[in-house]
Amino acid sequence: MEYFIQQLINGLTLGGVYALIALGYTMVYGVIQLINFAHGEFFAAGGYMGVIVLSYFAGLGYMETHPVFCLTASFALSMAFCAYLAIGVEKIAYKPLRKESRLAALLSALGMSIFLSNGLMLTQGVYDKAYPSELFQGGLSFGLVTVSYLQMLIVCLTGALLVGLNILVFKTKIGMAMRATAQDKTMSALVSISSNRIISLTFAIGAGLAAAAGIMVGLYYGSVRYDMGFVPGIKAFAAAVLGGIGNITGAMVGGLIIGMVEIFGAGYLSGEYKDVFAFIILIAVLYFKPTGIMGENIDDTRV
């Protein structure tokens, strides 16, 4: 039972990270019906920005005296950087193709993913960059179950971001504008909603969440790498499809399920095949319920 609880905690931690990344996929698809395959690179860029900012503060000696400020600044700057990066990507790679076929936009997304990944490789190098190790040493032990302070931070911060996103989308005028744009761009324009601004905002929010996930992964595993966004990005896409692409709550649930399946599969079956379990679940869901667990038709959702 102690081993099960330990794996459950690990699964919640990893699943929360996948959920944050999956939200970017599902929000963009919900608004413009595009699979943004460059989204994984926003996750990697956020991880790099985090290590750059934290390493700078560590060099000044602030990590030991002002750890909360350093961590808050790293999250804020990384999320802002990736938000503006995503807006630029949308303006350059997607907006000109908005009225073209979906295949053209898909190819543009794949090309942008390769471009951003190689940009990270050329600017940051091919070797891993280590995160400062001064933060979050130790944790709490309950018998044989150990919960590190970093796991507590990741779970709490992930929960806060997910709740904040739900409030933004479902309780504010900005969220209403986003849902109206997803439903009908022409009719939303007639009530003075700028679809261009809403689409850019959607990209920015999704990239900001991915950047936060990148820092969490960097802190959790101790380092980042230029191509670190590929595998988590694919798994997060699987999570978005699993929950129902275009459904925000479904992306959260799908991310948690993928994280749990990966951790429990590695713990009880084989760690060598941990990347396979997520796709086995995805294939099964697509076969029996192609719309996903909580999938819905966007056109049937009235705002």
C-alpha positions in Angstrom: 0.0 0.0 0.0 2.9 2.4 0.8 4.3 1.7 -2.7 0.9 2.4 -4.3 0.5 5.7 -2.5 4.1 6.7 -3.4 3.3 6.0 -7.1 0.0 7.8 -6.8 1.9 11.0 -5.6 4.4 10.6 -8.4 1.6 10.2 -10.9 -0.2 13.3 -9.7 3.0 15.3 -10.1 3.7 14.1 -13.6 0.0 14.2 -14.7 -0.3 17.8 -13.6 2.7 18.7 -15.9 1.1 16.9 -18.8 -2.2 18.7 -18.1 -0.6 22.1 -18.3 1.0 21.3 -21.6 -2.2 19.6 -23.0 -4.3 22.8 -22.3 -2.3 24.7 -24.9 -3.1 22.1 -27.5 -6.8 22.0 -26.7 -7.3 25.8 -26.3 -5.7 26.5 -29.7 -7.7 23.7 -31.4 -10.9 24.9 -29.8 -10.5 28.4 -31.2 -9.0 27.9 -34.7 -9.2 24.0 -35.2 -5.4 23.8 -35.5 -3.0 21.3 -33.9 -0.1 23.4 -32.8 2.8 21.0 -33.0 5.3 23.7 -32.1 3.7 23.8 -28.6 6.3 21.4 -27.2 9.0 23.9 -28.0 7.3 26.5 -25.8 7.6 24.0 -23.0 11.3 23.6 -23.7 11.9 27.4 -24.1 10.2 27.9 -20.7 12.5 25.4 -19.1 15.6 27.2 -20.6 14.4 30.6 -19.5 13.9 29.2 -16.0 17.4 27.9 -15.7 18.9 31.1 -17.1 17.0 33.3 -14.6 17.7 31.0 -11.6 21.4 30.7 -12.6 21.7 34.4 -12.8 20.2 34.8 -9.3 22.4 32.0 -8.0 25.4 33.9 -9.2 24.3 37.0 -7.3 23.8 34.9 -4.1 20.0 35.6 -4.0 19.0 31.9 -4.1 19.9 31.4 -0.5 18.6 34.7 0.8 15.5 35.3 -1.4 14.4 31.9 -2.8 10.7 32.8 -3.1 11.5 35.9 -5.0 13.9 34.1 -7.4 11.4 31.3 -8.1 8.5 33.8 -8.6 10.6 35.9 -11.0 11.7 32.8 -13.0 8.1 31.7 -13.5 6.9 35.2 -14.4 9.7 36.0 -16.8 9.6 32.5 -18.5 5.8 32.6 -18.9 5.9 36.2 -20.3 8.8 35.3 -22.7 7.0 32.2 -24.0 3.7 34.1 -24.3 5.3 36.7 -26.5 7.1 34.0 -28.5 3.8 32.2 -29.1 2.2 35.5 -30.3 5.1 36.0 -32.7 4.8 32.4 -34.0 1.0 32.8 -34.5 1.5 36.0 -36.5 4.3 34.6 -38.7 3.4 30.9 -39.2 -0.4 30.6 -38.7 -2.2 33.8 -39.3 -1.3 34.1 -43.1 -2.6 30.5 -43.6 -5.8 30.9 -41.6 -8.0 30.8 -44.7 -6.0 28.1 -46.4 -6.4 24.3 -46.0 -5.8 22.7 -42.6 -2.9 20.7 -44.2 -1.0 23.9 -45.0 -1.4 25.1 -41.4 -0.3 21.6 -40.1 2.8 21.6 -42.2 3.6 25.2 -41.1 3.2 24.0 -37.5 5.7 21.1 -38.0 8.1 23.4 -39.7 7.9 25.9 -36.9 8.5 23.1 -34.4 11.7 22.1 -36.2 12.8 25.8 -36.5 12.3 26.5 -32.7 14.0 23.3 -31.7 17.0 24.0 -33.8 17.0 27.6 -32.5 17.3 26.3 -29.0 20.1 24.0 -30.0 22.1 26.7 -31.7 21.6 29.3 -28.9 21.9 27.0 -25.8 24.0 24.1 -27.0 23.4 20.4 -27.4 24.3 19.5 -23.8 22.0 19.5 -20.7 21.8 22.6 -18.6 21.6 21.9 -14.8 19.2 23.7 -12.6 20.5 25.2 -9.4 20.3 22.6 -6.6 19.8 25.0 -3.7 16.0 24.9 -3.8 13.6 22.4 -2.3 15.9 20.0 -0.5 14.1 17.4 1.7 10.5 16.7 2.2 7.9 15.0 4.5 7.9 11.3 5.3 4.9 9.3 6.3 6.2 5.8 7.0 7.7 4.5 3.8 5.9 7.3 1.8 8.0 10.4 1.0 6.6 13.6 -0.4 9.3 16.1 -1.4 8.8 19.8 -1.0 9.2 20.2 -4.8 6.4 17.7 -5.5 4.2 19.8 -3.1 5.1 22.9 -5.0 4.4 21.3 -8.4 1.0 19.9 -7.4 -0.1 23.1 -5.6 1.1 25.4 -8.4 -0.5 23.2 -11.1 -3.8 23.2 -9.2 -3.7 27.0 -8.9 -3.0 27.5 -12.6 -5.7 25.1 -13.6 -8.3 26.7 -11.3 -7.2 30.2 -12.5 -7.6 29.1 -16.2 -11.1 27.7 -15.5 -12.1 31.0 -13.8 -10.7 33.0 -16.7 -12.4 30.9 -19.4 -15.8 30.4 -17.7 -16.2 33.4 -15.4 -14.8 36.4 -17.2 -15.6 38.5 -20.3 -12.3 37.5 -21.8 -13.3 33.9 -21.4 -16.7 34.5 -22.9 -15.0 36.2 -25.9 -12.7 33.2 -26.3 -15.7 30.8 -26.3 -17.7 33.0 -28.6 -14.7 33.1 -31.1 -14.4 29.4 -30.9 -18.1 29.0 -31.7 -18.5 31.5 -34.5 -15.9 34.0 -35.6 -18.2 35.9 -37.9 -21.0 36.4 -35.3 -18.5 37.3 -32.6 -17.0 40.0 -34.8 -20.5 41.5 -35.2 -20.5 42.1 -31.4 -17.1 43.8 -31.5 -15.0 40.8 -30.5 -11.6 41.0 -32.3 -10.9 37.4 -33.3 -7.2 38.2 -34.1 -6.7 39.5 -30.5 -8.5 36.5 -29.0 -6.5 34.0 -31.1 -3.2 35.7 -30.1 -4.3 35.7 -26.4 -5.2 32.0 -26.6 -1.7 31.2 -28.0 -0.1 33.3 -25.3 -2.0 31.6 -22.4 -1.3 28.1 -23.7 2.4 28.9 -24.1 2.6 30.5 -20.6 1.2 27.4 -19.1 3.7 25.2 -21.1 6.5 27.5 -19.9 5.5 26.9 -16.3 5.4 23.2 -16.9 8.9 23.4 -18.4 10.3 25.0 -15.2 8.6 22.4 -13.1 10.2 19.6 -15.2 13.6 21.3 -15.0 13.4 21.6 -11.2 12.0 18.0 -10.9 14.6 16.3 -13.0 17.4 18.7 -12.4 18.2 19.8 -16.0 16.8 20.8 -19.4 17.7 19.9 -22.9 17.0 21.6 -26.3 14.9 18.7 -27.5 13.1 18.0 -24.2 9.8 19.3 -25.6 9.2 16.5 -28.2 8.2 13.5 -26.1 6.2 15.4 -23.4 4.6 17.4 -26.2 3.4 14.2 -27.9 2.2 12.8 -24.6 0.4 16.0 -23.8 -1.2 15.9 -27.3 -2.3 12.4 -26.5 -3.7 13.6 -23.2 -5.7 16.4 -25.0 -7.1 13.8 -27.5 -7.8 11.4 -24.6 -9.8 14.0 -22.7 -11.5 15.4 -25.8 -9.7 17.8 -28.0 -11.2 21.3 -27.6 -12.4 20.5 -24.1 -10.5 22.3 -21.3 -11.7 20.1 -18.5 -11.0 17.0 -20.7 -7.4 18.1 -21.2 -6.9 18.4 -17.5 -8.4 14.9 -16.9 -6.5 13.4 -19.8 -3.2 14.8 -18.5 -3.7 13.3 -15.1 -4.7 9.9 -16.6 -1.6 9.8 -18.9 0.6 10.7 -16.0 -0.9 8.0 -13.7 -0.8 5.4 -16.4 2.9 6.1 -17.2 3.9 6.0 -13.5 2.0 3.0 -12.5 3.0 1.1 -15.7 6.6 1.9 -15.1 6.3 0.9 -11.4 4.3 -2.3 -11.7 5.2 -3.5 -15.2 8.4 -2.2 -16.8 10.1 1.2 -16.8 11.6 0.5 -20.2 8.2 0.8 -21.8 6.9 3.8 -19.8 6.5 5.9 -23.0 4.3 3.2 -24.6 1.5 2.9 -22.0 0.2 6.4 -22.8 -0.3 5.6 -26.4 -1.9 2.3 -25.7 -4.5 4.1 -23.7 -4.9 6.7 -26.5 -5.4 4.0 -29.2 -8.0 2.3 -27.1 -9.9 5.5 -26.4 -9.8 6.5 -30.1 -11.1 3.1 -31.1 -14.0 2.9 -28.6 -14.8 6.7 -28.2 -13.1 8.8 -30.9 -14.3 12.1 -29.4 -12.4 11.4 -26.2 -13.6 10.9 -22.6 -15.3 14.4 -22.4 -15.3 15.3 -26.0 -18.0 17.6 -27.3 -18.9 19.4 -30.5 -17.7 23.0 -30.3 -20.5 24.1 -32.6 -23.1 22.8 -30.1 -21.8 24.9 -27.2 -23.8 28.1 -27.0 -22.3 31.1 -25.3 
